[in-house]
Every structure is written in C-alpha cells, then in structure tokens.
Amino acid sequence: MTDRTARPWTRMRQTTAGELLAEFLGTAILIILGCGSVAVAVVGLPGSGRQTGDFGPANWLIIAWGWGLAVVFAVYVAGGVSGAHINPAVTLAWAVRRKFPWAKVLPYWAAQVVGAFAGAALVLAVYHDAIDAFLASQNPPTGRDGSVGTFSIFATFPAKYFGDGVWGPLVDQIVGTAILVAIIAALIDARNQPPSANLAPFVVGLVVVAIGLTYGTNAGYAINPARDFGPRLLAFVAGWGDAAFPGNGDWFSWYWWIPIVGPLVGGVVGVLVYDFFIGSVLAVRPAPDAEPTPPPGRVPGSADGEAGDGARAEGDVLPETDQTRSGR
C-alpha cells in the first residue's frame, strides 16, 4: 500500500469515522457475548448433552451475568476511541446534557445498530445447528416463524402478565434505562466518587447485572435500542417473521417500538435526575482545598515521606470525560 492510498484511510480514522468504527465493534461485541449467553441458556445447554438436569430459574443467572460481562468487555474495547456509548440512549442523554455534539448522534446510532446486527448475525451463524435441533425437538416440530423461545435469543418481548398492554413494558424500559444512565453519570463524574484504576467498565457491567436481576423478567431488560433493534432486524431476515416485526406473539402485538422509545426516554430521564439531585449539588460545592506543595524530597500526600511510589493523595479523582462508558 502506497502512502497516497494509505493517507485517506488514516485521515478517516482520525475523524468521527474512527469513533464510528469503535462504536460498531463495541456494540457487535456486546451482542456477540450477550446474545451468546442467551443462546447458551435457551438452546445450547439443553441440546448439547452438557446439562444433566433442568436449570430452571438458574438460567437467568447465565443471562444476567453474560450481559453484564458483555458490557464490560465491549467498553474496554471501544472506550478509548469513542467513549463506548454502545447504546443510543446513552448517546442521546449525553447530547441533551451538552456533553456530546448533536451532529454525531445519528451517526453513532447508525454505527450501533449496524454493529448490533452484525453481532447477532455471528451468533446465528455459531448457534444455527443448536437452534434447528431445538426446534426439531419440539412436539410437534416447529419452524422459526412464531417460535418466541428461540426468537428471545436475539430480541426481547414482554412478560405474560402484561398481556397486550403497552404501559407496563414501556414504563419498565423507561425505569430500567433511567437507572442505568443515572448510575453511569455518577460513575464518570470526577466531582463524585468515580472508580479508579480503570475499573469503571467493570462497575458499569455490574450495574447491568443488577438491572437484569431486579427488573429483567418484566420485558427482557433491553435498556438499549440498538441492542434490541439490530438483532430484531436480523431475526426478521432470518425467518422469525411476526415475532420480530411487528413484534407479535400469543399475548403481545406490535411490540417492536417499545424497546426503542422506552430506553430513549429513560436515558434522558436518568441523566436529568442525576444532574438535578447530585450534579447540581456538586457543581455549587467548593472544591476540596489543594494540598500544599511538599518540601523538596517529600512525597506528595505524605507529610513524612512514607508514601510509596504511585500513592494517590486523598480526594484525587479521575478526570471527567465528555464521553461515557455505556451500558447495554
């Protein structure tokens, strides 16, 4: 490759296009690991011969921890380039908060949805045989169209107790995403108590685990429009029919829009709630007094020079960035 042909590609990676590549890959990894954990619980263990007994509700632990760890590693992959939003609700919330340029919102959304679609396609390629074996084992054998169980590997649907209601699942998605984004705002706020030692992605993953364990059974805790919409598109193309679009099942109909609208509203609500109750308070509180400069030969943060190399003074925090580590 000559310098002349390499330069445009290099210039592209130095601009917003490089951030979009990171959002694409980060969201793809989120789906590869997250939807992969659902595939293990739904079709992998039952058909592999590795499950000697029915796990029952314990399968939910596989899913909750699978999604939480998926967030952790997706953020570690993309965070240094794009901030690893990997979630349109986070992107919108940060734009509303004036921490992110509005001009980048739609490109970020597009990269996230395409990345989610690609990640779901890889999950389907890997678990194709397991899905077909599961469907063939049903009595009577069934196809993908109308199989909500196997569709759930890719996208979400509401619990039976909601019936065909809209408000229950919609409120669930608003609340779940508001919790996610509000806690993310706290975790990256340098004025608060942000995790140090680059542990923020791990803690954000724990937030997703907590949401899955506390609110997940209501509507599958999508809490991320790209996480649901991209795999839903893949499922529709791959033969799941009405279960994917418009989102029909035995007890629900036209569900596809709820995991999009609910998280977008919830993300904005979450960041505004954090800023009203915590951010605005921190903004008007005086900053801690700076420690005096130690005499020559003394280690900062230690009056007698006993602190070891790399010791952090009390009150030191990580610098706040304009981009956040995302959730699912």
C-alpha positions as CSV (number, residue, x, y, z in Angstrom):
1,M,0.0,0.0,0.0
2,T,1.4,3.4,-1.0
3,D,1.4,6.5,1.1
4,R,-1.0,8.0,-1.3
5,T,-3.6,5.3,-0.8
6,A,-3.0,5.0,2.9
7,R,-3.5,8.6,3.8
8,P,-7.2,8.9,3.2
9,W,-7.8,5.8,5.4
10,T,-5.6,7.2,8.1
11,R,-7.3,10.6,7.9
12,M,-10.7,8.9,8.2
13,R,-9.7,7.0,11.3
14,Q,-8.6,10.3,12.9
15,T,-12.1,11.8,12.5
16,T,-15.6,10.8,13.6
17,A,-15.3,7.8,11.3
18,G,-12.8,6.3,13.6
19,E,-15.2,6.7,16.5
20,L,-18.0,5.1,14.4
21,L,-15.7,2.1,13.8
22,A,-15.2,1.8,17.5
23,E,-19.0,2.0,18.2
24,F,-19.6,-0.6,15.6
25,L,-17.1,-3.1,17.0
26,G,-18.0,-2.3,20.6
27,T,-21.7,-2.9,20.0
28,A,-21.0,-6.0,18.0
29,I,-19.0,-7.5,20.9
30,L,-21.9,-6.5,23.3
31,I,-24.3,-8.6,21.2
32,I,-21.9,-11.5,20.4
33,L,-21.4,-12.1,24.1
34,G,-24.8,-11.0,25.4
35,C,-27.0,-12.8,22.9
36,G,-24.5,-15.7,23.0
37,S,-25.3,-16.1,26.7
38,V,-29.0,-16.3,25.9
39,A,-28.3,-18.9,23.2
40,V,-26.4,-21.0,25.8
41,A,-29.4,-20.9,28.2
42,V,-32.1,-21.5,25.5
43,V,-30.7,-23.9,23.1
44,G,-27.0,-24.6,23.9
45,L,-27.2,-26.4,27.2
46,P,-30.4,-28.2,26.6
47,G,-29.2,-29.7,23.3
48,S,-25.5,-30.2,24.0
49,G,-25.7,-33.1,26.4
50,R,-23.9,-31.0,29.0
51,Q,-27.0,-30.2,31.0
52,T,-27.9,-33.3,33.1
53,G,-30.8,-31.5,34.8
54,D,-33.1,-28.6,34.2
55,F,-31.5,-25.4,35.4
56,G,-34.9,-23.7,35.7
57,P,-34.6,-20.1,37.1
58,A,-30.8,-20.5,37.3
59,N,-30.7,-20.0,33.5
60,W,-31.5,-16.4,34.3
61,L,-28.2,-16.1,36.1
62,I,-26.4,-17.2,33.0
63,I,-28.1,-14.5,31.0
64,A,-27.7,-11.7,33.6
65,W,-24.0,-12.3,34.1
66,G,-23.5,-12.9,30.4
67,W,-24.9,-9.5,29.5
68,G,-23.0,-7.8,32.3
69,L,-19.7,-9.2,31.2
70,A,-20.6,-8.4,27.6
71,V,-20.8,-4.7,28.6
72,V,-17.5,-4.8,30.5
73,F,-15.5,-6.1,27.5
74,A,-17.3,-4.0,24.9
75,V,-16.4,-0.9,26.9
76,Y,-12.8,-1.9,27.3
77,V,-12.6,-2.5,23.5
78,A,-14.2,0.8,22.3
79,G,-13.8,3.1,25.3
80,G,-10.5,4.7,24.4
81,V,-11.7,5.8,20.9
82,S,-15.4,6.6,21.1
83,G,-16.2,6.6,24.8
84,A,-18.0,3.3,24.2
85,H,-21.6,4.5,24.3
86,I,-22.7,1.3,22.6
87,N,-26.2,2.4,23.4
88,P,-28.3,5.1,21.6
89,A,-30.0,6.0,24.9
90,V,-26.6,7.0,26.3
91,T,-25.7,9.0,23.2
92,L,-29.0,10.9,23.3
93,A,-28.7,11.5,27.1
94,W,-25.2,13.0,26.7
95,A,-26.3,15.2,23.8
96,V,-29.2,16.5,25.9
97,R,-26.7,17.1,28.7
98,R,-24.5,19.0,26.3
99,K,-21.6,16.6,26.9
100,F,-21.8,15.3,23.3
101,P,-22.2,17.0,19.9
102,W,-25.7,16.7,18.4
103,A,-24.1,16.3,15.0
104,K,-22.7,12.9,16.0
105,V,-25.9,11.5,17.4
106,L,-27.4,10.0,14.3
107,P,-24.0,8.6,13.0
108,Y,-23.4,7.0,16.4
109,W,-26.9,5.5,16.4
110,A,-26.4,4.1,12.9
111,A,-23.0,2.5,13.8
112,Q,-24.5,1.0,17.0
113,V,-27.5,-0.6,15.1
114,V,-25.3,-1.9,12.3
115,G,-22.8,-3.3,14.9
116,A,-25.7,-5.0,16.8
117,F,-27.0,-6.5,13.5
118,A,-23.5,-7.9,12.7
119,G,-23.1,-9.3,16.2
120,A,-26.4,-11.0,16.0
121,A,-25.6,-12.5,12.6
122,L,-22.4,-14.1,14.1
123,V,-24.4,-15.5,17.0
124,L,-26.9,-17.1,14.5
125,A,-24.0,-18.5,12.4
126,V,-22.5,-20.2,15.5
127,Y,-25.8,-21.4,17.0
128,H,-27.6,-22.3,13.8
129,D,-27.4,-26.0,14.4
130,A,-28.4,-25.8,18.0
131,I,-31.5,-23.6,17.1
132,D,-32.6,-26.0,14.4
133,A,-32.1,-29.0,16.7
134,F,-34.2,-27.3,19.4
135,L,-37.0,-26.5,17.0
136,A,-37.0,-30.1,15.7
137,S,-37.2,-31.5,19.2
138,Q,-40.5,-29.7,19.9
139,N,-43.7,-31.6,19.9
140,P,-44.8,-31.1,17.3
141,P,-41.7,-29.9,15.5
142,T,-41.9,-26.2,14.6
143,G,-40.1,-23.7,12.4
144,R,-38.6,-20.3,13.3
145,D,-41.7,-18.4,12.4
146,G,-43.7,-17.9,15.6
147,S,-41.1,-19.5,17.9
148,V,-40.8,-16.8,20.6
149,G,-38.5,-19.0,22.6
150,T,-35.7,-19.1,20.0
151,F,-36.5,-15.5,19.0
152,S,-35.7,-14.5,22.5
153,I,-32.0,-15.3,21.8
154,F,-31.9,-12.1,19.7
155,A,-34.5,-9.6,20.9
156,T,-37.0,-9.0,23.7
157,F,-40.7,-9.5,24.4
158,P,-42.9,-8.6,27.4
159,A,-43.9,-10.9,30.3
160,K,-47.3,-12.7,30.0
161,Y,-48.7,-10.8,33.0
162,F,-48.7,-7.6,30.9
163,G,-51.0,-9.2,28.4
164,D,-51.2,-6.9,25.3
165,G,-50.7,-3.8,27.4
166,V,-48.3,-1.1,26.4
167,W,-47.8,1.0,29.5
168,G,-46.3,-1.8,31.7
169,P,-43.4,-2.7,29.4
170,L,-42.9,0.9,28.3
171,V,-42.6,2.1,31.9
172,D,-40.3,-0.8,32.7
173,Q,-38.0,0.2,29.9
174,I,-38.0,3.9,30.9
175,V,-37.2,3.0,34.6
176,G,-34.5,0.4,33.7
177,T,-32.7,2.7,31.3
178,A,-33.0,5.7,33.7
179,I,-31.3,3.6,36.4
180,L,-28.6,2.6,34.0
181,V,-27.8,6.1,32.7
182,A,-28.1,7.8,36.1
183,I,-25.6,5.4,37.6
184,I,-23.2,5.8,34.6
185,A,-23.4,9.6,35.1
186,A,-22.3,9.0,38.7
187,L,-19.5,6.7,37.8
188,I,-17.9,9.0,35.4
189,D,-18.4,12.2,37.4
190,A,-14.9,13.3,38.6
191,R,-16.5,15.5,41.3
192,N,-18.2,12.5,42.8
193,Q,-16.5,9.1,43.6
194,P,-15.6,7.6,40.3
195,P,-14.0,4.2,40.2
196,S,-10.2,4.4,39.8
197,A,-7.7,2.1,38.2
198,N,-9.7,1.9,35.0
199,L,-12.5,-0.1,36.8
200,A,-15.4,1.9,35.5
201,P,-16.3,-0.6,32.7
202,F,-16.4,-3.4,35.2
203,V,-18.6,-1.4,37.6
204,V,-21.0,-0.5,34.7
205,G,-21.2,-4.2,33.9
206,L,-22.3,-4.9,37.4
207,V,-25.0,-2.2,37.0
208,V,-26.3,-4.2,34.1
209,V,-26.2,-7.4,36.1
210,A,-28.2,-5.7,38.9
211,I,-30.8,-4.4,36.5
212,G,-31.2,-7.9,35.0
213,L,-31.6,-9.5,38.4
214,T,-34.1,-6.9,39.6
215,Y,-36.1,-5.8,36.6
216,G,-35.2,-8.2,33.8
217,T,-38.2,-10.5,33.8
218,N,-40.7,-7.7,33.0
219,A,-39.6,-7.2,29.4
220,G,-36.2,-8.7,28.9
221,Y,-34.3,-5.5,30.0
222,A,-33.3,-4.3,26.6
223,I,-32.5,-0.8,28.0
224,N,-30.7,-0.2,24.7
225,P,-32.5,0.5,21.4
226,A,-29.6,-0.8,19.3
227,R,-29.3,-4.0,21.4
228,D,-32.9,-4.8,20.6
229,F,-33.4,-3.3,17.1
230,G,-30.3,-4.6,15.4
231,P,-30.8,-8.3,16.4
232,R,-34.6,-7.9,15.8
233,L,-33.8,-7.0,12.2
234,L,-31.5,-10.0,11.9
235,A,-34.2,-12.3,13.3
236,F,-36.8,-10.9,10.8
237,V,-34.4,-11.5,7.9
238,A,-33.5,-15.0,9.2
239,G,-37.1,-16.2,9.3
240,W,-38.7,-15.4,12.7
241,G,-41.4,-13.4,11.0
242,D,-44.0,-11.7,13.0
243,A,-42.3,-12.4,16.3
244,A,-39.6,-9.9,15.1
245,F,-41.7,-7.5,13.1
246,P,-44.1,-6.1,14.1
247,G,-43.4,-8.0,17.3
248,N,-46.4,-10.3,17.6
249,G,-46.8,-13.3,20.0
250,D,-49.6,-15.2,21.7
251,W,-50.0,-12.4,24.3
252,F,-48.4,-9.3,22.7
253,S,-48.6,-7.4,19.5
254,W,-46.7,-4.5,17.8
255,Y,-44.1,-4.6,20.4
256,W,-41.1,-3.7,18.3
257,W,-41.1,0.1,19.1
258,I,-41.3,-0.2,22.9
259,P,-37.6,-1.2,23.4
260,I,-36.7,1.8,21.3
261,V,-38.8,4.6,22.6
262,G,-38.7,3.4,26.3
263,P,-34.9,3.4,26.6
264,L,-34.5,6.7,24.7
265,V,-36.9,8.4,27.1
266,G,-35.4,6.6,30.1
267,G,-31.9,7.7,29.2
268,V,-32.8,11.4,29.2
269,V,-34.8,11.0,32.4
270,G,-31.9,9.3,34.1
271,V,-29.3,11.9,33.3
272,L,-31.6,14.7,34.2
273,V,-32.4,13.1,37.6
274,Y,-28.7,12.7,38.3
275,D,-27.9,16.2,37.4
276,F,-30.8,17.7,39.5
277,F,-30.2,15.7,42.6
278,I,-26.4,15.2,42.6
279,G,-24.7,17.0,39.7
280,S,-26.1,20.4,40.5
281,V,-25.2,20.0,44.2
282,L,-21.6,19.0,43.4
283,A,-21.3,22.0,41.0
284,V,-22.0,24.6,43.7
285,R,-20.0,22.9,46.5
286,P,-16.5,24.3,46.9
287,A,-13.7,22.1,45.6
288,P,-11.5,20.4,48.3
289,D,-8.5,22.6,49.3
290,A,-5.5,21.6,47.3
291,E,-2.7,20.0,49.4
292,P,0.3,22.2,49.9
293,T,3.3,21.6,47.8
294,P,5.7,19.3,49.8
295,P,9.3,20.4,50.5
296,P,11.9,19.0,48.2
297,G,12.4,15.3,48.8
298,R,9.0,14.7,50.3
299,V,6.4,12.6,48.5
300,P,3.1,14.4,47.7
301,G,0.3,13.3,50.0
302,S,2.6,12.3,52.9
303,A,4.0,14.7,55.5
304,D,6.8,12.4,56.4
305,G,7.7,11.0,53.1
306,E,6.5,7.4,53.9
307,A,4.0,7.1,51.0
308,G,5.2,4.7,48.3
309,D,5.6,5.4,44.6
310,G,2.3,5.8,42.9
311,A,0.3,6.7,46.0
312,R,-2.7,8.9,45.3
313,A,-3.5,11.8,47.5
314,E,-6.8,11.6,49.3
315,G,-9.5,13.3,47.2
316,D,-7.7,12.7,43.8
317,V,-10.2,11.7,41.1
318,L,-10.0,10.7,37.6
319,P,-10.6,13.4,35.0
320,E,-14.1,13.6,33.7
321,T,-14.6,12.9,30.0
322,D,-17.2,14.2,27.7
323,Q,-18.0,10.7,26.7
324,T,-19.2,7.9,28.9
325,R,-18.9,4.2,29.4
326,S,-22.1,2.7,28.3
327,G,-24.5,0.1,29.3
328,R,-26.3,-2.5,27.3
